Amino acid sequence: MINSKRAIAIIPARAGSQGLPGKNIRELCGKPLIAWTIDKAKKSQYLDEVVVTTDSEEIAAVAKRYGAAAPFLRPAELATATAPTLAAVEHALGYYRQRGQEFAYTVLLEPTSPLREDDDIDRMLTLLDDHAAEFDSIVSLGEVAEHPAIVKRFDGRAIGPFCPELAHTTRRQDNESAWFPYGVAYIVKTASLLTERTFYTNRCLGFPIRRYQNYEIDDIYDFLCTEAVMRHEWQLK
């Protein structure tokens, strides 16, 4: 709990990854990818429940082995490539609500963003709770190097500026900083999530992360880069 308010962490991990099949339980620096997210969640002082929502018995077994709850399998229609994560989160919250368990805060932790620091989750929860009168959610952000002013549009033959309004300058350092919402954590008041149906509520805080955390695993190249960063930053073998 944080100030007598209960918090749940929901980790979505469907089986059918297209970019990197089996990625959620693929071994990364000695343990399954999803285990890194579970481990950080278990370090939190404030999370009352850590649950994995998956359609896979195998992923559920791995999740339980590393200390997460996996009391149900996600319905097939919520585990397709086009099914929104929000629907899986709502389903998980509904499971607990039917059993009389409510949570003031919902924390979404994507296993494809394993580069969390031990206190990231608690720092974000504390920041949101301290500013609960002004904000309803908080999202982790990393400053991007590929600034929109530099990014190009390509039609298969010719190229042009992706953002014409920024085409007058192509040097990143000449532009306002641009930020990308990496999946270290998305935290929202549960009531606001169910009303606005987004983690990007109308009143949303940003939480800047460090440069080395700016990686999400969608394919083998992301995986290899993240593995190298982990070994370098955390001195892993």
ZIBELBEL-V324943 format. One record per backbone hydrogen bond with DSSP energy under -1.0 kcal/mol. CO is the residue of the C=O (numbers start at 0). NH is the residue of the N-H. E is the energy in kcal/mol with one decimal. If there is no record, write none. Layout:
co=CO nh=NH e=E
co=CO nh=NH e=E
//
This chain:
co=1 nh=4 e=-1.3
co=4 nh=1 e=-2.5
co=5 nh=103 e=-1.4
co=5 nh=104 e=-2.0
co=6 nh=47 e=-2.8
co=6 nh=48 e=-1.1
co=7 nh=106 e=-3.1
co=8 nh=50 e=-2.8
co=9 nh=108 e=-2.2
co=10 nh=52 e=-2.1
co=14 nh=16 e=-1.2
co=19 nh=22 e=-1.7
co=21 nh=24 e=-1.2
co=22 nh=25 e=-1.0
co=23 nh=33 e=-2.6
co=25 nh=32 e=-1.9
co=27 nh=30 e=-1.3
co=30 nh=27 e=-3.2
co=31 nh=34 e=-1.2
co=32 nh=35 e=-1.2
co=33 nh=37 e=-2.1
co=34 nh=38 e=-2.7
co=35 nh=39 e=-1.7
co=36 nh=40 e=-2.2
co=37 nh=41 e=-2.5
co=40 nh=43 e=-1.3
co=48 nh=8 e=-3.0
co=49 nh=68 e=-3.1
co=50 nh=10 e=-2.8
co=52 nh=12 e=-2.5
co=53 nh=73 e=-3.8
co=55 nh=59 e=-2.3
co=56 nh=60 e=-2.2
co=57 nh=61 e=-2.0
co=58 nh=62 e=-2.7
co=59 nh=63 e=-2.3
co=60 nh=64 e=-2.0
co=61 nh=65 e=-1.4
co=62 nh=67 e=-2.5
co=63 nh=66 e=-1.5
co=68 nh=51 e=-2.9
co=74 nh=77 e=-2.0
co=75 nh=78 e=-1.9
co=83 nh=87 e=-1.1
co=84 nh=88 e=-2.3
co=85 nh=89 e=-2.8
co=86 nh=90 e=-2.0
co=87 nh=91 e=-2.1
co=88 nh=92 e=-2.6
co=89 nh=93 e=-2.3
co=90 nh=94 e=-2.0
co=91 nh=95 e=-1.8
co=92 nh=96 e=-2.5
co=93 nh=97 e=-2.2
co=95 nh=100 e=-2.7
co=96 nh=99 e=-1.9
co=103 nh=189 e=-2.4
co=104 nh=7 e=-2.3
co=105 nh=187 e=-2.3
co=106 nh=9 e=-3.2
co=107 nh=185 e=-1.8
co=109 nh=112 e=-2.0
co=111 nh=216 e=-2.3
co=113 nh=115 e=-2.1
co=116 nh=119 e=-1.7
co=118 nh=122 e=-2.6
co=119 nh=123 e=-2.4
co=120 nh=124 e=-2.5
co=121 nh=125 e=-2.6
co=122 nh=126 e=-2.3
co=123 nh=127 e=-2.5
co=124 nh=128 e=-2.8
co=125 nh=129 e=-2.7
co=126 nh=130 e=-1.2
co=128 nh=131 e=-1.2
co=130 nh=133 e=-1.6
co=130 nh=134 e=-2.4
co=135 nh=188 e=-2.6
co=136 nh=204 e=-3.1
co=137 nh=186 e=-2.7
co=138 nh=206 e=-2.2
co=140 nh=208 e=-2.7
co=141 nh=179 e=-2.8
co=144 nh=146 e=-2.0
co=146 nh=149 e=-2.2
co=146 nh=150 e=-1.6
co=150 nh=161 e=-2.1
co=152 nh=159 e=-2.0
co=157 nh=154 e=-1.9
co=159 nh=152 e=-3.8
co=162 nh=165 e=-2.5
co=163 nh=166 e=-1.4
co=165 nh=168 e=-1.8
co=170 nh=173 e=-1.7
co=171 nh=174 e=-1.8
co=177 nh=143 e=-2.4
co=179 nh=141 e=-2.7
co=179 nh=181 e=-1.7
co=182 nh=109 e=-1.1
co=184 nh=139 e=-1.8
co=185 nh=107 e=-3.4
co=186 nh=137 e=-2.7
co=187 nh=105 e=-2.9
co=188 nh=192 e=-2.4
co=189 nh=193 e=-2.4
co=190 nh=194 e=-1.2
co=191 nh=195 e=-3.3
co=192 nh=196 e=-1.9
co=198 nh=200 e=-1.2
co=202 nh=135 e=-3.0
co=202 nh=136 e=-1.2
co=204 nh=138 e=-2.0
co=206 nh=140 e=-2.7
co=209 nh=212 e=-1.7
co=210 nh=213 e=-1.9
co=212 nh=214 e=-2.1
co=218 nh=222 e=-2.1
co=219 nh=223 e=-2.5
co=220 nh=224 e=-2.3
co=221 nh=225 e=-2.7
co=222 nh=226 e=-2.5
co=223 nh=227 e=-2.1
co=224 nh=228 e=-2.5
co=225 nh=229 e=-2.7
co=226 nh=230 e=-2.1
co=227 nh=231 e=-2.0
co=228 nh=232 e=-3.3
co=229 nh=233 e=-2.5
//
